[in-house]
C-alpha cells in the first residue's frame, strides 16, 4: 500500500505558522501534564506513520535553530532548496530541487510505503496546488499575529476541503483533520 502525503501543522487564527522573525513562542510550551485529548492526533502518533519528510529550507533553518538535538530522529528529511545545508547537517537530511511533483515522488519512494510529512508554508502550498496532499491536520491556536509566515495565503487556486473531524485540543486550541475535496 502506498503512503499518503500529509500535513501536520499549527497556525494562528489569522493563518500564520510563525511570526515575522520566524518565532514560534505564540504556540506556548507544552507542559509535562499536556495530554492529547481523545479524538485528537498528537505529534508522536502522527510521526509513527511517517516514513519520510519533505520540508522547505526556511522550516529546516528554524528547526535547526531550536537546539542541538535533531527534532525528527532517524526520519529521512528532504529539504527543498537550491542552497547547501549548514556545515554539519543531520545525517538524515539532504537537499532536493525541482518541481514539487518530483520532490514528492522522491519523498514517497524514500518513505517506502509509509506516509510523507510535508512541512513549511511554501512547500505545503505547492503540494496543495499540485493536488498531491491527501490529508491535513491543522491545529489553530487562539492568537492573532497580524503578520508572519503564511500557511495558505498565496495558493494559486481555490481548494475545497472536507472536515473529517474537529476537536478541542486544549489551551484554547482546536484541531481540524481535513481532506481535499474533488
MIKEBA-160605 format. One record per residue (C-alpha): residue number from 1; residue in one letter; x, y, z. Coordinates in Angstrom, 3 decimals. Example, Ala and Ser with C-alpha at 12.3 -4.5 7.8 and 13.67 -1.06 7.14 Angstrom:
2
<num:1	residu:A	east:12.300	north:-4.500	up:7.800>
<num:2	residu:S	east:13.670	north:-1.060	up:7.140>
% end
This chain:
182
<num:1	residu:X	east:0.000	north:0.000	up:0.000>
<num:2	residu:X	east:1.356	north:3.412	up:-0.960>
<num:3	residu:X	east:1.813	north:6.052	up:1.695>
<num:4	residu:X	east:-0.152	north:9.275	up:1.921>
<num:5	residu:X	east:1.097	north:12.849	up:1.563>
<num:6	residu:X	east:0.118	north:14.533	up:4.825>
<num:7	residu:X	east:0.415	north:17.891	up:6.542>
<num:8	residu:X	east:0.609	north:18.345	up:10.334>
<num:9	residu:X	east:0.875	north:21.982	up:11.311>
<num:10	residu:X	east:-0.234	north:24.684	up:13.743>
<num:11	residu:X	east:-1.471	north:28.093	up:12.722>
<num:12	residu:X	east:-2.695	north:31.291	up:14.315>
<num:13	residu:X	east:-6.323	north:32.290	up:13.803>
<num:14	residu:X	east:-5.176	north:34.693	up:11.089>
<num:15	residu:X	east:-3.304	north:31.960	up:9.223>
<num:16	residu:X	east:0.363	north:32.347	up:10.164>
<num:17	residu:X	east:2.630	north:29.426	up:11.054>
<num:18	residu:X	east:5.349	north:31.651	up:12.518>
<num:19	residu:X	east:5.779	north:35.272	up:13.448>
<num:20	residu:X	east:7.631	north:37.756	up:11.207>
<num:21	residu:X	east:11.023	north:36.726	up:12.647>
<num:22	residu:X	east:10.109	north:33.003	up:12.428>
<num:23	residu:X	east:9.211	north:32.978	up:16.135>
<num:24	residu:X	east:7.014	north:30.187	up:17.481>
<num:25	residu:X	east:6.626	north:31.428	up:21.071>
<num:26	residu:X	east:2.925	north:32.126	up:20.455>
<num:27	residu:X	east:2.337	north:28.346	up:20.469>
<num:28	residu:X	east:3.359	north:28.121	up:24.107>
<num:29	residu:X	east:5.447	north:25.344	up:25.567>
<num:30	residu:X	east:3.682	north:22.059	up:26.157>
<num:31	residu:X	east:3.844	north:21.148	up:29.802>
<num:32	residu:X	east:4.549	north:17.630	up:31.061>
<num:33	residu:X	east:0.867	north:17.460	up:32.024>
<num:34	residu:X	east:-0.276	north:18.072	up:28.436>
<num:35	residu:X	east:-2.207	north:15.084	up:27.251>
<num:36	residu:X	east:-3.515	north:14.611	up:23.733>
<num:37	residu:X	east:-7.298	north:14.805	up:24.076>
<num:38	residu:X	east:-9.448	north:11.912	up:22.854>
<num:39	residu:X	east:-10.080	north:12.225	up:19.124>
<num:40	residu:X	east:-7.063	north:14.475	up:18.531>
<num:41	residu:X	east:-3.859	north:13.458	up:16.763>
<num:42	residu:X	east:-0.698	north:14.137	up:18.726>
<num:43	residu:X	east:2.627	north:14.716	up:17.009>
<num:44	residu:X	east:4.099	north:11.433	up:18.268>
<num:45	residu:X	east:1.180	north:9.400	up:16.946>
<num:46	residu:X	east:1.339	north:11.268	up:13.640>
<num:47	residu:X	east:5.065	north:10.546	up:13.253>
<num:48	residu:X	east:4.526	north:6.791	up:13.817>
<num:49	residu:X	east:3.114	north:6.573	up:10.269>
<num:50	residu:X	east:5.724	north:8.850	up:8.666>
<num:51	residu:X	east:8.483	north:7.281	up:6.579>
<num:52	residu:X	east:9.988	north:10.493	up:5.164>
<num:53	residu:X	east:9.567	north:14.232	up:5.342>
<num:54	residu:X	east:9.664	north:17.000	up:2.737>
<num:55	residu:X	east:10.248	north:20.447	up:4.195>
<num:56	residu:X	east:11.143	north:23.859	up:2.928>
<num:57	residu:X	east:14.502	north:25.466	up:3.605>
<num:58	residu:X	east:13.111	north:28.129	up:5.911>
<num:59	residu:X	east:11.458	north:25.434	up:8.051>
<num:60	residu:X	east:14.709	north:23.464	up:8.133>
<num:61	residu:X	east:16.637	north:26.536	up:9.299>
<num:62	residu:X	east:14.080	north:27.286	up:12.044>
<num:63	residu:X	east:14.117	north:23.692	up:13.323>
<num:64	residu:X	east:17.943	north:23.593	up:13.274>
<num:65	residu:X	east:17.949	north:26.799	up:15.301>
<num:66	residu:X	east:15.850	north:25.203	up:18.053>
<num:67	residu:X	east:18.832	north:23.464	up:19.607>
<num:68	residu:X	east:21.451	north:20.787	up:19.137>
<num:69	residu:X	east:19.048	north:17.830	up:19.189>
<num:70	residu:X	east:17.579	north:16.888	up:15.807>
<num:71	residu:X	east:13.831	north:17.017	up:16.248>
<num:72	residu:X	east:12.967	north:14.248	up:13.753>
<num:73	residu:X	east:15.235	north:11.433	up:14.895>
<num:74	residu:X	east:16.095	north:8.974	up:12.136>
<num:75	residu:X	east:13.306	north:10.025	up:9.741>
<num:76	residu:X	east:14.731	north:10.776	up:6.268>
<num:77	residu:X	east:14.367	north:14.513	up:5.572>
<num:78	residu:X	east:14.356	north:16.058	up:2.103>
<num:79	residu:X	east:14.912	north:19.820	up:2.255>
<num:80	residu:X	east:13.559	north:21.613	up:-0.800>
<num:81	residu:X	east:16.246	north:24.201	up:-1.548>
<num:82	residu:X	east:18.874	north:25.283	up:-4.047>
<num:83	residu:X	east:21.370	north:26.162	up:-1.305>
<num:84	residu:X	east:23.603	north:23.714	up:0.549>
<num:85	residu:X	east:22.637	north:22.876	up:4.122>
<num:86	residu:X	east:24.619	north:24.126	up:7.103>
<num:87	residu:X	east:28.157	north:22.897	up:7.752>
<num:88	residu:X	east:27.083	north:19.930	up:9.881>
<num:89	residu:X	east:23.578	north:18.838	up:8.828>
<num:90	residu:X	east:21.856	north:15.880	up:10.477>
<num:91	residu:X	east:22.804	north:12.641	up:8.769>
<num:92	residu:X	east:19.144	north:12.086	up:7.828>
<num:93	residu:X	east:18.782	north:15.414	up:5.977>
<num:94	residu:X	east:19.675	north:16.161	up:2.375>
<num:95	residu:X	east:18.697	north:18.732	up:-0.223>
<num:96	residu:X	east:16.351	north:18.228	up:-3.132>
<num:97	residu:X	east:15.495	north:20.576	up:-6.011>
<num:98	residu:X	east:12.936	north:20.676	up:-8.744>
<num:99	residu:X	east:9.193	north:20.680	up:-9.256>
<num:100	residu:X	east:7.110	north:19.767	up:-6.223>
<num:101	residu:X	east:5.752	north:16.681	up:-8.009>
<num:102	residu:X	east:9.250	north:15.239	up:-8.427>
<num:103	residu:X	east:10.150	north:16.103	up:-4.841>
<num:104	residu:X	east:7.019	north:14.385	up:-3.547>
<num:105	residu:X	east:7.648	north:11.318	up:-5.726>
<num:106	residu:X	east:11.147	north:11.008	up:-4.290>
<num:107	residu:X	east:9.867	north:11.517	up:-0.740>
<num:108	residu:X	east:7.264	north:8.777	up:-1.272>
<num:109	residu:X	east:9.988	north:6.486	up:-2.582>
<num:110	residu:X	east:12.139	north:7.195	up:0.490>
<num:111	residu:X	east:9.096	north:6.603	up:2.740>
<num:112	residu:X	east:8.906	north:3.011	up:1.423>
<num:113	residu:X	east:5.138	north:2.637	up:1.669>
<num:114	residu:X	east:4.720	north:4.864	up:4.723>
<num:115	residu:X	east:3.423	north:8.449	up:4.784>
<num:116	residu:X	east:5.247	north:11.610	up:3.728>
<num:117	residu:X	east:5.044	north:14.579	up:6.094>
<num:118	residu:X	east:5.075	north:17.914	up:4.232>
<num:119	residu:X	east:6.034	north:20.955	up:6.318>
<num:120	residu:X	east:6.609	north:24.660	up:5.697>
<num:121	residu:X	east:4.214	north:27.230	up:4.258>
<num:122	residu:X	east:5.557	north:27.429	up:0.693>
<num:123	residu:X	east:6.045	north:23.661	up:0.458>
<num:124	residu:X	east:2.536	north:22.935	up:1.772>
<num:125	residu:X	east:1.037	north:25.447	up:-0.684>
<num:126	residu:X	east:2.973	north:23.955	up:-3.614>
<num:127	residu:X	east:1.865	north:20.414	up:-2.692>
<num:128	residu:X	east:-1.761	north:21.560	up:-2.378>
<num:129	residu:X	east:-1.671	north:23.405	up:-5.706>
<num:130	residu:X	east:-0.221	north:20.269	up:-7.333>
<num:131	residu:X	east:-3.179	north:18.287	up:-6.000>
<num:132	residu:X	east:-0.862	north:15.991	up:-4.052>
<num:133	residu:X	east:-1.980	north:16.433	up:-0.417>
<num:134	residu:X	east:-4.143	north:13.599	up:0.916>
<num:135	residu:X	east:-4.696	north:14.756	up:4.490>
<num:136	residu:X	east:-4.163	north:17.866	up:6.609>
<num:137	residu:X	east:-4.126	north:18.096	up:10.388>
<num:138	residu:X	east:-4.261	north:21.772	up:11.282>
<num:139	residu:X	east:-4.235	north:22.928	up:14.896>
<num:140	residu:X	east:-5.453	north:26.511	up:15.308>
<num:141	residu:X	east:-4.090	north:28.477	up:18.263>
<num:142	residu:X	east:-6.183	north:31.282	up:19.784>
<num:143	residu:X	east:-3.885	north:34.121	up:18.803>
<num:144	residu:X	east:-3.831	north:36.786	up:16.102>
<num:145	residu:X	east:-0.277	north:37.514	up:14.940>
<num:146	residu:X	east:-1.120	north:40.213	up:12.402>
<num:147	residu:X	east:1.837	north:39.273	up:10.224>
<num:148	residu:X	east:4.330	north:36.491	up:9.808>
<num:149	residu:X	east:4.866	north:33.372	up:7.713>
<num:150	residu:X	east:1.576	north:32.492	up:5.988>
<num:151	residu:X	east:0.210	north:28.985	up:5.782>
<num:152	residu:X	east:-2.348	north:29.235	up:2.977>
<num:153	residu:X	east:-2.053	north:32.831	up:1.694>
<num:154	residu:X	east:-0.502	north:32.655	up:-1.770>
<num:155	residu:X	east:-2.203	north:29.490	up:-3.030>
<num:156	residu:X	east:-2.572	north:29.540	up:-6.804>
<num:157	residu:X	east:-6.178	north:28.371	up:-6.729>
<num:158	residu:X	east:-9.159	north:27.637	up:-4.506>
<num:159	residu:X	east:-9.144	north:24.346	up:-2.582>
<num:160	residu:X	east:-12.362	north:22.925	up:-1.147>
<num:161	residu:X	east:-11.877	north:20.861	up:1.990>
<num:162	residu:X	east:-13.886	north:18.205	up:3.756>
<num:163	residu:X	east:-13.739	north:18.420	up:7.545>
<num:164	residu:X	east:-13.105	north:14.849	up:8.687>
<num:165	residu:X	east:-13.003	north:15.796	up:12.375>
<num:166	residu:X	east:-12.565	north:18.717	up:14.715>
<num:167	residu:X	east:-11.604	north:18.506	up:18.340>
<num:168	residu:X	east:-10.818	north:20.809	up:21.255>
<num:169	residu:X	east:-7.069	north:20.348	up:21.660>
<num:170	residu:X	east:-6.806	north:22.133	up:24.987>
<num:171	residu:X	east:-5.302	north:25.516	up:25.929>
<num:172	residu:X	east:-7.954	north:27.055	up:23.658>
<num:173	residu:X	east:-6.674	north:25.305	up:20.530>
<num:174	residu:X	east:-8.840	north:23.471	up:18.012>
<num:175	residu:X	east:-7.554	north:20.701	up:15.746>
<num:176	residu:X	east:-9.099	north:20.042	up:12.340>
<num:177	residu:X	east:-8.466	north:17.000	up:10.214>
<num:178	residu:X	east:-9.171	north:17.940	up:6.598>
<num:179	residu:X	east:-9.140	north:16.234	up:3.212>
<num:180	residu:X	east:-9.153	north:17.983	up:-0.137>
<num:181	residu:X	east:-12.440	north:17.542	up:-1.997>
<num:182	residu:X	east:-12.600	north:16.976	up:-5.732>
% end
